[in-house]
Amino acid sequence: MPELERRKPSPEELLRRVEAEASHACRGRLKVFLGYAAGVGKSFRMLDEGRRRKQRGQDVAVAAIQPSEDESVAGLLHNLEIIPQLSGGALDIAAVQRRRPGVCLIDGLAYRNPPGSAHDHRWQDVEELLVSGISVITTINLQYIAEKQERVEQIRGKHVADSVPESFLHQADDIEVVDSPALNPQLSELREIALVLAAEVVDAQLPNT
């Protein structure tokens, strides 16, 4: 029996596909460094990625960085352009859009903005920059991913108020788990959750067959 021919898409469906592809082409690219515990080195990895991209000739700027006493982080920051944050730690979205770097480094994706900011959450700031065509490299800990919080809290025994929807991470073009030795069963379990999430994000980017 001959194989049935696939249904040809209608002109309307073809138009929607073209519009979606054009929108994706104009959108900035998103890379996420995902940590499964505090202190694994997400900020350093993000800044080091920025350093290497700058060496390759890319236009890189830092728009948000978490406070750190790590001298290696300070050393990387010294050689990168910094767009000052607003009072209260919010991103200066307008300044970033005026400067329009090729790649913008934004630490602490789960940060909650102070009252009166353009958006309630930093991940929403990042979304606005991506839509405007600015690529972003950012960081987040597993405990701040909304759909993973209940399980992570059961393992860690600690609650955090801020969160980022997992659906936002599934938009990432690239995600890397910042790995470090899992020295106890708790960390091993958290590491496994992070690795599975990263694999799901990668699978979501594969074309449907």
C-alpha positions in Angstrom: 0.0 0.0 0.0 1.6 3.3 -1.0 2.4 5.7 1.7 -0.3 8.4 2.2 0.8 11.8 1.1 1.2 14.4 3.9 -1.5 17.1 3.9 -0.1 20.2 2.3 -0.2 23.3 4.6 -2.7 26.0 3.8 -1.5 29.5 2.7 -2.5 30.7 6.2 -0.3 28.1 7.9 2.6 28.9 5.6 2.3 32.6 6.5 2.2 31.8 10.2 5.4 29.7 9.8 7.2 32.4 7.9 6.2 35.0 10.5 7.3 32.8 13.4 10.7 32.1 11.7 11.2 35.8 11.1 10.3 36.6 14.7 12.8 34.0 16.0 15.5 35.3 13.7 15.1 38.8 15.1 15.0 37.6 18.7 18.2 37.7 20.8 19.7 34.4 21.9 19.5 33.2 25.5 22.2 31.2 27.3 21.7 30.0 30.9 24.2 28.9 33.5 22.2 26.7 35.9 23.5 25.8 39.3 22.1 23.2 41.6 23.5 24.8 44.8 24.8 28.2 45.9 28.5 28.9 45.4 29.1 26.5 42.5 30.6 29.3 40.4 27.7 30.5 38.1 28.8 34.2 38.1 32.4 33.3 37.3 31.3 31.0 34.4 29.1 33.7 33.0 31.8 36.4 33.2 34.4 34.0 31.8 32.1 33.3 28.9 31.8 37.0 28.3 35.6 37.4 28.5 36.1 34.7 25.9 33.5 36.2 23.6 35.1 39.6 23.9 38.4 38.1 23.0 36.8 36.7 19.9 35.6 40.2 18.9 32.1 40.1 20.2 30.6 43.3 21.7 30.0 42.3 25.4 28.6 44.3 28.3 27.5 43.5 31.9 24.1 44.7 33.0 23.7 43.0 36.4 26.1 41.2 38.7 25.5 39.7 42.1 27.7 41.0 45.0 30.7 38.7 45.4 34.0 38.7 47.4 35.5 36.3 44.9 38.7 37.9 43.6 38.5 35.9 40.3 35.0 37.4 39.7 36.4 40.9 40.4 39.3 40.2 38.0 36.9 39.3 35.2 34.7 42.3 35.8 37.7 44.6 35.6 38.1 43.8 31.9 34.4 44.0 30.9 32.2 47.0 30.2 29.6 47.5 33.0 26.2 49.2 32.4 25.3 50.6 35.8 22.2 49.2 37.5 19.4 51.4 38.8 18.9 52.1 42.5 17.6 49.0 44.3 19.5 46.7 41.9 17.1 46.7 38.9 18.4 46.5 35.4 18.5 49.8 33.5 16.6 48.4 30.5 16.6 51.7 28.6 20.4 52.1 29.0 21.0 48.5 27.8 18.7 49.1 24.8 20.5 52.4 24.0 23.9 50.8 24.3 22.6 47.6 22.5 25.6 45.3 23.1 25.9 42.1 21.0 25.8 40.1 24.2 24.5 41.2 27.6 25.6 39.5 30.8 22.9 39.4 33.5 23.5 37.7 36.8 20.7 36.5 39.1 17.8 35.8 36.8 15.4 35.2 39.7 16.0 38.7 41.2 12.8 40.5 42.2 12.8 44.1 41.2 12.0 46.9 43.6 8.5 48.6 43.5 8.1 51.0 40.6 10.3 49.0 38.2 9.2 48.4 34.6 8.7 44.7 35.5 8.2 42.8 38.8 11.0 40.2 38.0 14.4 40.3 36.3 13.5 37.4 34.0 10.8 39.7 32.5 13.5 42.3 31.9 15.5 39.7 30.1 12.5 38.7 28.0 12.1 42.4 26.9 15.8 42.5 25.9 15.5 39.3 24.0 12.4 40.5 22.1 14.3 43.7 21.2 17.1 41.5 19.6 19.7 41.7 22.4 21.3 38.3 23.3 21.6 37.5 27.0 23.8 35.2 29.1 22.4 34.7 32.6 22.5 32.6 35.7 20.0 30.9 38.0 20.0 28.4 40.9 17.7 25.3 40.7 15.9 26.4 43.8 14.4 29.4 42.0 12.7 27.4 39.2 9.0 27.5 40.0 8.1 24.0 39.0 11.1 22.5 40.8 10.7 24.5 44.0 8.6 22.1 46.0 10.9 19.1 45.4 14.1 21.2 46.0 12.6 22.5 49.2 11.9 19.0 50.4 15.6 18.1 49.8 17.1 21.4 51.1 14.7 22.1 53.9 14.7 25.8 52.9 12.1 28.0 51.2 12.8 30.8 48.7 10.1 33.3 47.7 11.3 34.3 44.3 10.9 32.2 41.2 11.2 31.9 37.4 8.8 29.9 35.4 10.3 26.8 33.8 8.7 27.7 30.5 11.1 30.7 30.3 14.1 28.4 30.6 12.7 26.2 27.8 13.2 29.2 25.5 17.0 29.0 26.0 19.1 28.4 23.0 21.8 27.0 25.3 21.9 25.8 28.9 24.9 24.6 30.9 24.8 23.0 34.4 27.6 24.5 36.5 28.9 21.3 37.9 31.0 20.7 41.1 31.6 17.6 43.2 28.4 16.4 44.9 29.8 15.8 48.4 26.6 14.5 49.9 23.3 12.7 48.9 21.4 16.0 49.0 23.7 17.6 46.4 23.7 14.4 44.3 19.9 14.5 44.1 19.9 18.3 43.3 22.5 17.7 40.6 20.4 15.0 39.0 17.4 17.3 38.9 19.4 20.0 37.2 20.9 17.6 34.6 17.4 16.3 33.7 16.1 19.8 33.3 19.0 20.8 31.1 18.4 17.7 29.0 14.7 18.7 28.6 15.7 22.2 27.5 18.1 20.8 24.9 15.4 18.3 23.7 12.9 21.1 23.3 15.3 22.8 20.8 15.5 19.8 18.5 13.4 19.9 15.4 10.3 17.7 15.3 10.6 14.7 13.1 
